[in-house]
């Protein structure tokens, strides 16, 4: 219990001089990286730039201390920033005091959802959501983000609130009105950042791009040619704030907050797991839910908006040698110190340069490697990818998230509803004639007793498939005795048990029977609770294959056995030789 509510006590014993040094330098690297990202992400969310920095100061500390991952760094992310903007901009003007107030309430409510999920031990739910949902949503979000920056990097007047298609129609219509000075600064910013990343990959290329964009603006006489500037960022620590918790406000934002919470959890757990595979760390999904929830709840009282795990900053933290979550704490503290020093310089940062940086961020969001792999390897995952991607472009963002999640769950249920049912028979080449798969070893089967193995659970979703296979055995193979080997059945629910009893009675009425052998202990425990054996038949459940075959061989039609040439069971040895 202590580990659940105070998880930092688990890893605090790891801290020593070496880990402190490693965490400090990893944190310093992370602080430099997140400085331009925080400003850019706040712009995507429709917030003043300082709110992205506040989020990068508060969120990682709480998430690091109360999560389970040693390397996950939380804070503002592109996808969540876009969902925040999409959710709140329909109610209020971006950047206004009312907009900021609603964002804080959205953040608080999303954190409550996440915390409740964690306390209810629902961390495993993320396992049922395909990571393809995140890839498709993020790719779509990247294109939406790039679209939203066109007016800033081209200098074209585009009405607020325009849809994806209408924005590009406006761009094409007004292509002749591009401001060449604004475009020049944006392109120069991007090229500077890309060249630094190409030749000096360890250097903070986004920060360098911002500096070079500012210099370019100064060189061309920015204000005289229509360039606008971000403006001075307040150089102080995150101020205290109070989200509005009125019933009307909570009801209005409940749906959007749930989408933010769900996307944040999927992002955080997916990123934490991808890094854990490299660091050989075991994660607790429930603890990650708690950490993310508390970070957003606390953040909403310190002028922070909704955050989640960042793949870029988490990867950099691991690559830089971070050992414990103290790296996240150091990153937040060092960022605060940097902001106190450099925040006034933001008044020299052109909006066009910021637009160029955001375009680079959007481009890096599109995971072409995984997208190509998904398209080449799986039709079902490709459908999830395409559905989520196009829904992100053309529908409300929270609806796109729900659609992707629902589709991935539907495909999961479809897969589990189609269990593999394998025919078995004794293998004469194995010791004691061990049962093996008929198709794999080209084995002969008994004409009266069909042995099958169900390689999945028998529950309400798989009933139709199991019943159809049993029906085929009777109708097409004309076999009335069926032995079901249950070693691969993980569970049987009430509907599954009722179906098995129904099929057992049907086969019995035909002169045969349905039999069960080798079920797992938890399946037998469930059977005992519902008094399954009494309805299924006392003599129809067996503890071993040998006992089942020995008993069932005596129930078969002796006349048919006398004429059978297959004789696949050892029990057949005592039968008289079949007539030619």
GULOGU-6915 format. One record per residue (C-alpha): residue number from 1; x, z, y; residue in three letters. Coordinates in Angstrom, 1 decimal. Each point is the difference from the previous one (the first is absolute). Last residue first. Example, Ala and Ser with C-alpha at 12.3 -4.5 7.8 and 13.67 -1.06 7.14 Angstrom:
2
REC num      X      Z      Y residu
REC   2   13.7    7.1   -1.1    SER
REC   1   -1.4    0.7   -3.4    ALA
// end
This chain:
580
REC num      X      Z      Y residu
REC 580  -11.7  -45.1  -57.6    UNK
REC 579   -1.5    3.4   -0.6    UNK
REC 578    1.3    2.8    2.1    UNK
REC 577    2.4    2.5   -1.7    UNK
REC 576   -1.7    3.4   -0.7    UNK
REC 575    0.3    2.5    2.9    UNK
REC 574    2.6    2.8   -0.2    UNK
REC 573    2.4   -1.7    2.5    UNK
REC 572   -2.7   -0.3    2.7    UNK
REC 571    0.7    3.5    1.2    UNK
REC 570    3.4   -1.2    1.1    UNK
REC 569   -1.8   -2.1    2.5    UNK
REC 568    0.5   -3.8    0.6    UNK
REC 567   -1.7   -1.2   -3.2    UNK
REC 566   -0.3   -3.6    1.3    UNK
REC 565   -1.5   -1.7   -3.1    UNK
REC 564   -3.5    1.6    0.3    UNK
REC 563   -2.5   -0.6   -2.9    UNK
REC 562    0.0    3.6   -1.2    UNK
REC 561   -0.1    1.2    3.7    UNK
REC 560   -3.2   -2.0    0.6    UNK
REC 559   -1.7    1.7   -2.9    UNK
REC 558    1.4    3.4    0.9    UNK
REC 557   -1.8   -0.2    3.4    UNK
REC 556    2.0    2.4    2.3    UNK
REC 555   -0.6    3.7    0.3    UNK
REC 554    2.9    1.0   -2.4    UNK
REC 553    2.5   -1.9    2.2    UNK
REC 552   -1.3    2.1    3.0    UNK
REC 551    1.2    3.3   -1.3    UNK
REC 550    3.5   -1.2   -1.0    UNK
REC 549    0.3   -2.1    3.2    UNK
REC 548   -1.0    3.0    2.2    UNK
REC 547    2.2    2.5   -1.8    UNK
REC 546    3.0   -2.3    0.3    UNK
REC 545   -0.7   -0.7    3.6    UNK
REC 544    0.0    3.7    0.9    UNK
REC 543   -2.3    2.5    1.6    UNK
REC 542   -3.3   -1.8   -0.8    UNK
REC 541   -3.4   -0.2    1.7    UNK
REC 540   -2.9   -1.7   -1.9    UNK
REC 539   -0.7    2.7   -2.5    UNK
REC 538   -1.7    2.3    2.5    UNK
REC 537   -2.0   -2.8    1.5    UNK
REC 536   -0.2   -1.3    3.6    UNK
REC 535   -2.9    2.3    1.0    UNK
REC 534    1.6    3.2   -1.4    UNK
REC 533    3.5   -1.2    1.0    UNK
REC 532   -0.9   -0.3    3.7    UNK
REC 531   -1.1    3.6    0.6    UNK
REC 530    0.5   -0.5    3.7    UNK
REC 529    2.7    2.7    0.4    UNK
REC 528    1.6   -0.8   -3.4    UNK
REC 527    0.3   -3.7    0.9    UNK
REC 526    1.8    1.0    3.3    UNK
REC 525    2.5    2.1   -2.0    UNK
REC 524    0.5   -2.9   -2.4    UNK
REC 523    0.8   -2.4    2.9    UNK
REC 522    2.4    2.7    1.4    UNK
REC 521    1.7    0.2   -3.4    UNK
REC 520    0.6   -3.8   -0.3    UNK
REC 519   -2.0   -2.1   -2.3    UNK
REC 518    1.6   -1.0   -3.3    UNK
REC 517   -3.0   -1.3   -2.0    UNK
REC 516   -3.5   -1.1    0.8    UNK
REC 515   -2.5   -1.6   -2.3    UNK
REC 514   -2.9   -2.4    0.5    UNK
REC 513   -2.3   -0.7   -3.0    UNK
REC 512   -1.3   -2.4   -2.5    UNK
REC 511   -3.4   -0.7   -1.6    UNK
REC 510   -1.6   -1.7    2.9    UNK
REC 509   -1.7    3.2    1.2    UNK
REC 508    3.4    1.7   -0.1    UNK
REC 507    1.4   -2.7    2.3    UNK
REC 506   -2.8    0.7    2.5    UNK
REC 505    0.4    3.8   -0.3    UNK
REC 504    3.8   -0.3    0.7    UNK
REC 503   -0.6   -2.3    2.9    UNK
REC 502   -2.4    2.4    1.7    UNK
REC 501    2.4    2.9   -0.7    UNK
REC 500    2.9   -2.0    1.5    UNK
REC 499   -2.2   -0.9    3.1    UNK
REC 498   -0.9    3.6    0.6    UNK
REC 497    3.6    1.1   -0.2    UNK
REC 496    0.9   -2.7    2.6    UNK
REC 495   -2.7    1.0    2.3    UNK
REC 494    1.1    3.6   -0.2    UNK
REC 493    3.7   -0.9    0.7    UNK
REC 492    2.7   -0.8   -2.5    UNK
REC 491    3.6    0.6    0.9    UNK
REC 490    3.5   -1.2   -0.5    UNK
REC 489   -0.8   -2.4   -2.9    UNK
REC 488    3.3   -1.3   -1.4    UNK
REC 487    0.0    2.2   -3.2    UNK
REC 486   -3.7   -0.8   -0.6    UNK
REC 485    0.1   -2.2   -3.1    UNK
REC 484   -3.5   -1.3   -0.4    UNK
REC 483   -1.1   -0.7   -3.6    UNK
REC 482   -2.8   -2.5   -0.3    UNK
REC 481   -2.1   -0.5   -3.1    UNK
REC 480   -2.7   -2.7    0.4    UNK
REC 479    2.1   -3.2   -0.2    UNK
REC 478   -1.8   -3.3    0.3    UNK
REC 477    2.9   -1.6    1.9    UNK
REC 476   -2.1   -1.7    2.6    UNK
REC 475   -3.0    2.3    0.4    UNK
REC 474    1.4    3.4   -1.0    UNK
REC 473    3.5   -0.3    1.5    UNK
REC 472   -1.5   -1.9    3.0    UNK
REC 471   -2.3    2.9    0.7    UNK
REC 470    2.8    2.5    0.0    UNK
REC 469    1.9   -2.2    2.5    UNK
REC 468   -3.1   -0.2    2.2    UNK
REC 467   -0.5    3.8   -0.1    UNK
REC 466    3.6    0.6    1.0    UNK
REC 465   -0.1   -2.4    2.9    UNK
REC 464   -3.3    1.3    1.3    UNK
REC 463    1.0    3.6   -0.2    UNK
REC 462    3.2   -0.4    2.1    UNK
REC 461   -1.3    1.1    3.4    UNK
REC 460   -2.0    2.9   -1.4    UNK
REC 459    2.9    1.5   -1.8    UNK
REC 458    2.1   -0.8   -3.1    UNK
REC 457    3.6    0.4    1.0    UNK
REC 456    2.6   -2.6   -0.8    UNK
REC 455    1.7   -1.7   -2.8    UNK
REC 454   -2.8    0.0   -2.5    UNK
REC 453    1.5   -0.4   -3.5    UNK
REC 452   -2.0   -1.8   -2.7    UNK
REC 451   -0.4    0.2   -3.8    UNK
REC 450   -2.7   -2.2   -1.6    UNK
REC 449   -1.1    1.0   -3.5    UNK
REC 448   -1.8   -2.4   -2.2    UNK
REC 447    2.1   -3.2   -0.1    UNK
REC 446    3.2    2.0    0.1    UNK
REC 445    2.5   -1.6    2.3    UNK
REC 444    3.1   -2.1   -0.7    UNK
REC 443    3.0    0.3    2.3    UNK
REC 442    1.6   -2.6    2.3    UNK
REC 441    2.5    2.5    1.4    UNK
REC 440   -1.0   -0.3    3.7    UNK
REC 439   -3.5   -1.1   -0.7    UNK
REC 438   -0.9    2.9   -2.4    UNK
REC 437    1.5    2.8    2.1    UNK
REC 436    1.6    2.6   -2.3    UNK
REC 435   -1.1    2.9   -2.2    UNK
REC 434    2.8    1.6   -2.1    UNK
REC 433    0.1   -1.2   -3.7    UNK
REC 432    1.6    3.3   -1.1    UNK
REC 431    3.4   -1.4    1.2    UNK
REC 430   -0.5   -3.3    1.8    UNK
REC 429    0.2   -3.5   -1.6    UNK
REC 428   -3.5    0.2   -1.4    UNK
REC 427   -1.4    0.4    3.5    UNK
REC 426   -3.4    1.6   -0.2    UNK
REC 425   -2.6   -1.5    2.4    UNK
REC 424   -0.9    0.3    3.6    UNK
REC 423   -2.2   -2.1    2.4    UNK
REC 422    0.7    0.7    3.7    UNK
REC 421   -2.6    0.7    2.7    UNK
REC 420    1.6   -0.3    3.5    UNK
REC 419   -2.2    1.8    2.5    UNK
REC 418   -2.0   -2.1    2.5    UNK
REC 417   -1.6    2.7    2.3    UNK
REC 416    3.4    1.3    0.9    UNK
REC 415    0.9   -3.3    1.6    UNK
REC 414   -3.3   -0.4    1.7    UNK
REC 413    0.3    3.5    1.4    UNK
REC 412    3.4   -0.7    1.4    UNK
REC 411   -1.3   -3.2    1.5    UNK
REC 410   -2.9    1.8    1.6    UNK
REC 409    2.4    2.7    1.4    UNK
REC 408    2.2   -2.7    1.5    UNK
REC 407   -3.1   -1.7    1.5    UNK
REC 406   -1.2    3.3    1.5    UNK
REC 405    3.4    0.8    1.5    UNK
REC 404    0.3   -3.5    1.5    UNK
REC 403   -3.5    0.1    1.4    UNK
REC 402    0.4    3.5    1.4    UNK
REC 401    3.2   -1.1    1.8    UNK
REC 400   -1.7   -3.1    1.4    UNK
REC 399   -3.0    2.0    1.1    UNK
REC 398    2.4    2.3    2.0    UNK
REC 397    1.5   -3.1    1.6    UNK
REC 396   -3.3   -1.5    1.1    UNK
REC 395   -0.2   -3.5   -1.3    UNK
REC 394    1.8   -3.4    0.5    UNK
REC 393    3.7    0.7   -0.3    UNK
REC 392    0.0    3.1   -2.1    UNK
REC 391   -2.7   -1.5   -2.3    UNK
REC 390    2.3   -3.0   -0.4    UNK
REC 389    2.9    2.2   -1.2    UNK
REC 388   -2.0    2.4   -2.1    UNK
REC 387   -1.8   -2.7   -1.9    UNK
REC 386    3.2   -2.1   -0.5    UNK
REC 385    2.0    3.0   -1.3    UNK
REC 384   -2.7    1.2   -2.3    UNK
REC 383   -0.5   -3.5   -1.3    UNK
REC 382    3.7   -0.3   -0.6    UNK
REC 381    0.0    3.3   -1.9    UNK
REC 380   -2.6   -1.4   -2.3    UNK
REC 379    1.8   -3.3   -0.4    UNK
REC 378    3.3    1.7   -0.9    UNK
REC 377    3.6   -1.2   -0.2    UNK
REC 376    0.8   -2.9    2.4    UNK
REC 375   -2.3    1.2    2.8    UNK
REC 374    1.2    3.6   -0.3    UNK
REC 373    3.7   -1.0    0.0    UNK
REC 372   -0.5   -2.2    3.1    UNK
REC 371   -1.7    2.8    1.9    UNK
REC 370    2.7    2.4   -1.2    UNK
REC 369    2.8   -2.1    1.4    UNK
REC 368   -1.9   -1.0    3.1    UNK
REC 367   -0.5    3.6    1.2    UNK
REC 366   -1.6   -0.7    3.4    UNK
REC 365    0.7    3.1    2.1    UNK
REC 364    3.4   -1.3    1.2    UNK
REC 363   -1.8   -2.7    2.0    UNK
REC 362   -2.2    2.6    1.7    UNK
REC 361    3.0    2.1    1.0    UNK
REC 360    1.7   -3.1    1.4    UNK
REC 359   -3.2   -0.9    2.0    UNK
REC 358   -0.1    3.6    1.3    UNK
REC 357    3.5   -0.3    1.3    UNK
REC 356   -0.9   -3.2    1.8    UNK
REC 355   -3.1    1.6    1.6    UNK
REC 354    2.2    2.9    1.2    UNK
REC 353    2.3   -2.6    1.6    UNK
REC 352   -3.1   -1.6    1.7    UNK
REC 351   -1.2    3.4    1.2    UNK
REC 350    3.3    0.3    1.8    UNK
REC 349    2.1    3.2   -0.4    UNK
REC 348    1.4    1.3    3.4    UNK
REC 347   -2.6    2.8    0.3    UNK
REC 346    1.1    1.0   -3.5    UNK
REC 345    3.3    1.4    1.5    UNK
REC 344   -1.8    3.3    1.0    UNK
REC 343   -0.3    0.8   -3.8    UNK
REC 342    3.7   -0.2   -0.6    UNK
REC 341    1.2    3.7    0.2    UNK
REC 340   -3.0    2.1   -1.0    UNK
REC 339   -0.9   -2.7   -2.6    UNK
REC 338    3.4    0.4   -1.6    UNK
REC 337   -0.4    3.8   -0.3    UNK
REC 336   -3.5   -0.5   -1.5    UNK
REC 335    1.3   -2.6   -2.4    UNK
REC 334    2.8    2.5   -1.1    UNK
REC 333   -2.7    2.6   -0.8    UNK
REC 332   -2.1   -2.4   -2.0    UNK
REC 331    2.9   -1.5   -1.9    UNK
REC 330    1.4    3.5   -0.8    UNK
REC 329   -3.4    1.0   -1.4    UNK
REC 328   -0.2   -3.2   -2.1    UNK
REC 327    3.5    0.6   -1.3    UNK
REC 326   -1.1    3.5   -0.8    UNK
REC 325   -2.2   -1.6   -2.6    UNK
REC 324    3.0    0.2   -2.4    UNK
REC 323    3.0   -2.2   -1.0    UNK
REC 322    0.3   -2.8    2.6    UNK
REC 321    2.8   -2.3   -0.9    UNK
REC 320   -0.4   -2.9    2.5    UNK
REC 319   -1.7   -2.1   -2.7    UNK
REC 318   -2.6    2.6   -0.6    UNK
REC 317   -0.8    0.5    3.7    UNK
REC 316    0.1   -3.8    0.5    UNK
REC 315   -2.5   -0.5   -2.8    UNK
REC 314   -2.3    2.7    1.5    UNK
REC 313    0.3   -1.5    3.4    UNK
REC 312   -0.9   -3.5   -1.1    UNK
REC 311   -2.7    1.0   -2.5    UNK
REC 310   -1.7    2.3    2.4    UNK
REC 309   -2.3    2.7   -1.4    UNK
REC 308   -3.1    0.7    2.0    UNK
REC 307   -1.1    0.6    3.6    UNK
REC 306   -3.3    0.5    1.9    UNK
REC 305    0.5    0.8    3.7    UNK
REC 304    2.1    2.7    1.6    UNK
REC 303   -0.8    1.9    3.2    UNK
REC 302    1.0    3.4   -1.5    UNK
REC 301   -3.4    1.3   -1.3    UNK
REC 300   -0.6   -3.3   -1.9    UNK
REC 299    3.4    0.4   -1.5    UNK
REC 298   -1.0    3.2   -1.8    UNK
REC 297   -2.9   -1.7   -1.7    UNK
REC 296    2.0   -3.2   -0.7    UNK
REC 295    3.0    1.9   -1.4    UNK
REC 294   -2.3    2.3   -2.0    UNK
REC 293   -1.7   -3.0   -1.7    UNK
REC 292    3.3   -1.8   -0.8    UNK
REC 291    1.5    3.1   -1.5    UNK
REC 290   -3.1    0.9   -2.0    UNK
REC 289   -0.3   -3.6   -1.4    UNK
REC 288    3.7    0.1   -0.9    UNK
REC 287   -0.6    3.2   -1.9    UNK
REC 286   -2.8   -1.6   -2.0    UNK
REC 285    2.3   -2.9   -0.9    UNK
REC 284    2.7    2.3   -1.3    UNK
REC 283    3.2   -1.9   -0.4    UNK
REC 282    2.8    0.0   -2.5    UNK
REC 281    3.4   -1.0    1.5    UNK
REC 280    2.3   -2.5   -1.7    UNK
REC 279    1.4   -1.1    3.4    UNK
REC 278   -0.7   -3.7   -0.6    UNK
REC 277   -3.4    0.3   -1.6    UNK
REC 276   -0.8    2.7    2.6    UNK
REC 275    0.5   -2.6    2.8    UNK
REC 274   -2.9   -2.2   -1.4    UNK
REC 273   -2.0    3.1   -0.7    UNK
REC 272    0.2    1.3    3.6    UNK
REC 271   -0.9   -3.4    1.3    UNK
REC 270   -3.1   -0.3   -2.2    UNK
REC 269   -1.0    3.6    0.8    UNK
REC 268    0.2   -0.4    3.7    UNK
REC 267   -1.6   -3.5    0.3    UNK
REC 266   -2.9    0.9   -2.3    UNK
REC 265   -0.6    3.3    1.8    UNK
REC 264    0.1   -1.6    3.4    UNK
REC 263   -2.4   -2.8   -1.0    UNK
REC 262   -2.5    2.5   -1.3    UNK
REC 261    0.3    2.3    3.0    UNK
REC 260   -0.3   -2.9    2.5    UNK
REC 259   -3.1   -1.3   -1.9    UNK
REC 258   -1.5    3.4   -0.1    UNK
REC 257    0.6    0.4    3.7    UNK
REC 256   -1.8   -3.3    0.7    UNK
REC 255   -3.0    1.2   -2.0    UNK
REC 254   -0.2    3.4    1.6    UNK
REC 253    0.6   -1.1    3.6    UNK
REC 252   -3.6    0.0    1.3    UNK
REC 251   -1.0    3.0   -2.1    UNK
REC 250    3.0    2.0    1.3    UNK
REC 249   -0.8   -0.9    3.6    UNK
REC 248   -3.7    0.9   -0.2    UNK
REC 247    0.8    3.3   -1.8    UNK
REC 246    2.4    1.0    2.7    UNK
REC 245    3.6    0.5   -1.0    UNK
REC 244    1.9   -1.4    3.0    UNK
REC 243    3.7    0.1   -0.8    UNK
REC 242    1.9    2.6    2.0    UNK
REC 241    3.5   -0.8    1.4    UNK
REC 240    3.3    1.9    0.5    UNK
REC 239    2.7   -2.1    1.5    UNK
REC 238    2.6   -1.9   -2.1    UNK
REC 237    3.5    0.7    1.5    UNK
REC 236    1.0   -1.4    3.3    UNK
REC 235    1.3   -3.2    1.6    UNK
REC 234   -3.2   -1.7    1.1    UNK
REC 233    0.5   -3.7   -0.7    UNK
REC 232    0.6   -2.1    3.1    UNK
REC 231   -1.8   -3.4    0.1    UNK
REC 230   -0.4   -2.7   -2.6    UNK
REC 229    0.8   -2.7    2.4    UNK
REC 228   -1.7   -3.2    1.2    UNK
REC 227    1.6   -3.4    0.4    UNK
REC 226   -1.7   -2.4    2.4    UNK
REC 225    2.9   -2.0    1.3    UNK
REC 224    1.0    2.1    3.0    UNK
REC 223   -0.3    3.1   -2.2    UNK
REC 222    2.6   -1.3   -2.4    UNK
REC 221    2.8   -1.2    2.2    UNK
REC 220    1.6   -2.2   -2.7    UNK
REC 219    3.0    2.3   -0.6    UNK
REC 218   -2.0    3.2    0.2    UNK
REC 217   -2.4   -1.3   -2.7    UNK
REC 216    3.0   -1.0   -2.2    UNK
REC 215    1.5    3.5    0.4    UNK
REC 214   -3.3    1.6   -1.1    UNK
REC 213   -0.2   -2.4   -3.0    UNK
REC 212    3.6    0.9   -0.9    UNK
REC 211   -0.8    3.7    0.1    UNK
REC 210   -3.2   -0.5   -2.1    UNK
REC 209    1.9   -2.1   -2.5    UNK
REC 208    2.7    2.6   -0.4    UNK
REC 207   -2.7    2.6   -0.8    UNK
REC 206   -1.4   -2.4   -2.6    UNK
REC 205    3.5   -0.6   -1.5    UNK
REC 204    0.9    3.6   -0.5    UNK
REC 203    3.5   -0.8   -1.6    UNK
REC 202    0.5    0.2   -3.8    UNK
REC 201   -0.7   -3.8   -0.4    UNK
REC 200    2.8   -1.0    2.3    UNK
REC 199    0.3   -3.8   -0.4    UNK
REC 198   -3.6   -0.9   -0.9    UNK
REC 197   -1.7    3.0    1.5    UNK
REC 196    1.8   -0.6    3.3    UNK
REC 195   -1.0   -3.6   -0.1    UNK
REC 194   -3.7    0.8   -0.7    UNK
REC 193   -0.2    2.6    2.8    UNK
REC 192    1.5   -2.4    2.6    UNK
REC 191   -2.2   -2.9   -1.3    UNK
REC 190   -3.1    2.1    0.4    UNK
REC 189    0.8    1.2    3.5    UNK
REC 188    1.0   -3.5    1.1    UNK
REC 187   -3.3   -1.4   -1.3    UNK
REC 186   -2.0    2.6    1.9    UNK
REC 185    2.0   -0.4    3.2    UNK
REC 184   -0.3   -3.8   -0.2    UNK
REC 183   -3.7    0.1   -0.7    UNK
REC 182   -0.6    2.2    3.1    UNK
REC 181    2.1   -2.4    2.1    UNK
REC 180   -1.7   -3.1   -1.4    UNK
REC 179   -3.5    1.2    0.9    UNK
REC 178   -2.3   -2.0   -2.3    UNK
REC 177   -2.9   -1.6    1.8    UNK
REC 176    0.3   -3.3   -1.9    UNK
REC 175   -0.9    1.6   -3.3    UNK
REC 174   -3.3    1.2    1.5    UNK
REC 173   -2.4   -1.6   -2.5    UNK
REC 172    2.4    0.7   -2.9    UNK
REC 171    0.4    3.7    0.9    UNK
REC 170   -3.7    0.4    0.7    UNK
REC 169   -0.8   -1.5   -3.5    UNK
REC 168    2.6    2.4   -1.4    UNK
REC 167   -1.8    2.9    1.5    UNK
REC 166   -3.4   -1.2   -1.1    UNK
REC 165    1.1   -0.2   -3.6    UNK
REC 164    1.4    3.6   -0.2    UNK
REC 163   -2.9    1.4    2.0    UNK
REC 162    0.1    0.6    3.8    UNK
REC 161   -0.4    3.6    1.1    UNK
REC 160    1.7   -0.4    3.3    UNK
REC 159    0.0   -3.5    1.6    UNK
REC 158    3.2   -2.0   -0.3    UNK
REC 157    2.1   -0.9    3.1    UNK
REC 156    3.1   -1.8   -1.2    UNK
REC 155    3.4    1.5    0.8    UNK
REC 154    1.5   -1.3   -3.2    UNK
REC 153    1.6    3.2   -1.4    UNK
REC 152   -2.7    2.4    1.3    UNK
REC 151   -3.0   -2.2   -0.6    UNK
REC 150    1.2   -0.8   -3.5    UNK
REC 149    0.5    3.7   -1.0    UNK
REC 148   -3.4    0.5   -1.6    UNK
REC 147    0.6   -3.0   -2.3    UNK
REC 146    3.2    1.5   -1.3    UNK
REC 145   -1.9    3.2   -0.7    UNK
REC 144   -2.8   -1.9   -1.8    UNK
REC 143    2.6   -1.9   -2.0    UNK
REC 142    1.7    3.3   -1.0    UNK
REC 141   -3.3    1.6   -0.8    UNK
REC 140   -0.7   -2.8   -2.5    UNK
REC 139    3.3    0.6   -1.7    UNK
REC 138   -0.5    3.7    0.1    UNK
REC 137   -3.5   -0.3   -1.6    UNK
REC 136    1.3   -2.2   -2.8    UNK
REC 135    3.0    2.2   -0.8    UNK
REC 134   -2.1    3.2    0.3    UNK
REC 133   -2.6   -1.4   -2.4    UNK
REC 132    2.7   -1.3   -2.3    UNK
REC 131    1.0    3.6   -0.5    UNK
REC 130   -3.0    0.1   -2.3    UNK
REC 129   -2.2    3.1    0.4    UNK
REC 128   -0.6    1.9   -3.2    UNK
REC 127    3.2    2.0    0.4    UNK
REC 126   -1.1    1.1    3.4    UNK
REC 125   -2.7    2.0   -1.6    UNK
REC 124    2.6    2.2   -1.7    UNK
REC 123    0.5    2.0    3.1    UNK
REC 122   -3.6    1.4   -0.3    UNK
REC 121    1.1    3.6   -0.5    UNK
REC 120   -2.9    1.4    2.0    UNK
REC 119    2.5    1.5    2.5    UNK
REC 118    1.6   -3.4    0.4    UNK
REC 117   -3.2   -1.9    0.6    UNK
REC 116   -1.1    2.8    2.5    UNK
REC 115    3.3   -0.4    1.8    UNK
REC 114   -0.4   -3.8    0.3    UNK
REC 113   -3.5    0.2    1.3    UNK
REC 112    0.9    2.7    2.5    UNK
REC 111    3.0   -2.1    1.1    UNK
REC 110   -2.3   -3.0    0.6    UNK
REC 109   -2.3    2.2    2.1    UNK
REC 108    2.9    1.3    2.2    UNK
REC 107    1.3   -3.5    0.5    UNK
REC 106   -3.4   -1.4    0.9    UNK
REC 105   -0.5    2.9    2.5    UNK
REC 104    3.4   -0.7    1.6    UNK
REC 103   -0.9   -3.7    0.2    UNK
REC 102   -3.3    0.8    1.6    UNK
REC 101    1.8    2.0    2.8    UNK
REC 100    2.5   -2.8    0.5    UNK
REC  99   -2.8   -2.5    0.5    UNK
REC  98   -1.8    2.3    2.4    UNK
REC  97    3.1    0.4    2.1    UNK
REC  96    0.4   -3.8    0.1    UNK
REC  95    2.8   -1.8   -1.8    UNK
REC  94   -2.4   -2.4   -1.8    UNK
REC  93   -3.5   -0.1    1.6    UNK
REC  92   -2.5    1.9   -2.2    UNK
REC  91   -2.5   -0.4   -2.9    UNK
REC  90    1.0   -3.2   -1.7    UNK
REC  89    3.6    0.7    0.8    UNK
REC  88   -0.1    3.2   -2.2    UNK
REC  87   -0.1   -1.5   -3.5    UNK
REC  86    2.0   -3.2    0.6    UNK
REC  85    2.8    1.9    1.9    UNK
REC  84    0.2    2.7   -2.7    UNK
REC  83    0.0   -2.7   -2.7    UNK
REC  82    2.9   -1.8    1.8    UNK
REC  81    2.0    3.2    0.3    UNK
REC  80   -0.7    0.7   -3.7    UNK
REC  79    1.6   -3.3   -1.0    UNK
REC  78    3.0    0.3    2.3    UNK
REC  77    1.0    3.5   -0.8    UNK
REC  76    0.5    3.1    2.1    UNK
REC  75    1.7    2.9   -1.7    UNK
REC  74    1.0    1.1   -3.5    UNK
REC  73    3.4    0.0   -1.6    UNK
REC  72    0.0    0.2   -3.8    UNK
REC  71    3.4    1.1   -1.3    UNK
REC  70   -0.4    3.3   -1.9    UNK
REC  69   -3.6   -0.7   -1.0    UNK
REC  68   -2.3    2.9   -0.7    UNK
REC  67   -1.8    0.4    3.3    UNK
REC  66   -0.4    3.2    2.1    UNK
REC  65    3.3    0.1    1.8    UNK
REC  64    0.5   -3.7    0.3    UNK
REC  63   -3.6   -0.7    1.1    UNK
REC  62    0.2    2.7    2.6    UNK
REC  61    3.3   -1.2    1.4    UNK
REC  60   -0.7   -3.7   -0.3    UNK
REC  59   -3.3    0.3    2.0    UNK
REC  58    1.2    1.8    3.1    UNK
REC  57    2.9   -2.1    1.5    UNK
REC  56   -1.0   -3.5   -1.1    UNK
REC  55   -3.6    0.7    1.1    UNK
REC  54    1.3    1.0    3.4    UNK
REC  53    2.1   -3.2    0.2    UNK
REC  52   -3.1   -2.1   -0.8    UNK
REC  51   -1.9    1.9    2.6    UNK
REC  50    2.7   -0.6    2.7    UNK
REC  49   -0.8   -3.8   -0.1    UNK
REC  48   -3.5    0.4    1.5    UNK
REC  47   -2.6   -0.8   -2.7    UNK
REC  46   -1.7   -3.2   -1.1    UNK
REC  45    1.1    0.5   -3.6    UNK
REC  44    2.3   -3.0    0.1    UNK
REC  43    1.6    1.3    3.1    UNK
REC  42    0.5    3.4   -1.7    UNK
REC  41    1.7   -1.9   -2.8    UNK
REC  40    2.5   -1.7    2.4    UNK
REC  39    1.0    3.3    1.7    UNK
REC  38    0.4    1.8   -3.3    UNK
REC  37    2.0   -2.9   -1.5    UNK
REC  36    2.4   -0.1    3.0    UNK
REC  35    0.9    3.6   -0.5    UNK
REC  34   -0.5    0.1   -3.8    UNK
REC  33    3.4   -1.6   -0.8    UNK
REC  32    2.0    2.3    2.2    UNK
REC  31   -1.7    3.1   -1.4    UNK
REC  30    0.5   -1.2   -3.6    UNK
REC  29    3.7   -0.5    0.4    UNK
REC  28    0.3    3.5    1.5    UNK
REC  27   -2.1    1.4   -2.9    UNK
REC  26    2.3   -1.6   -2.5    UNK
REC  25    2.9    1.5    1.9    UNK
REC  24   -1.5    3.5   -0.1    UNK
REC  23   -1.3   -0.2   -3.6    UNK
REC  22    3.5   -0.8   -1.3    UNK
REC  21    1.6    2.9    2.0    UNK
REC  20   -2.7    2.4   -1.1    UNK
REC  19    0.3   -1.2   -3.6    UNK
REC  18    3.8    0.7    0.1    UNK
REC  17   -0.3    3.4    1.6    UNK
REC  16   -2.7    1.2   -2.4    UNK
REC  15   -3.7   -0.6   -0.6    UNK
REC  14   -1.1   -0.3   -3.6    UNK
REC  13   -1.7    3.4    0.1    UNK
REC  12   -2.4   -1.3    2.6    UNK
REC  11   -1.3   -2.6   -2.6    UNK
REC  10   -2.8    2.1   -1.6    UNK
REC   9   -0.6    2.3    3.0    UNK
REC   8   -1.0   -3.1    1.9    UNK
REC   7   -3.1   -0.2   -2.2    UNK
REC   6   -1.7    2.9    1.7    UNK
REC   5   -3.7   -0.5   -0.8    UNK
REC   4    0.5   -1.8   -3.4    UNK
REC   3    3.3    1.7   -0.9    UNK
REC   2   -1.5    3.4    0.6    UNK
REC   1   -2.9   -0.8   -2.3    UNK
// end
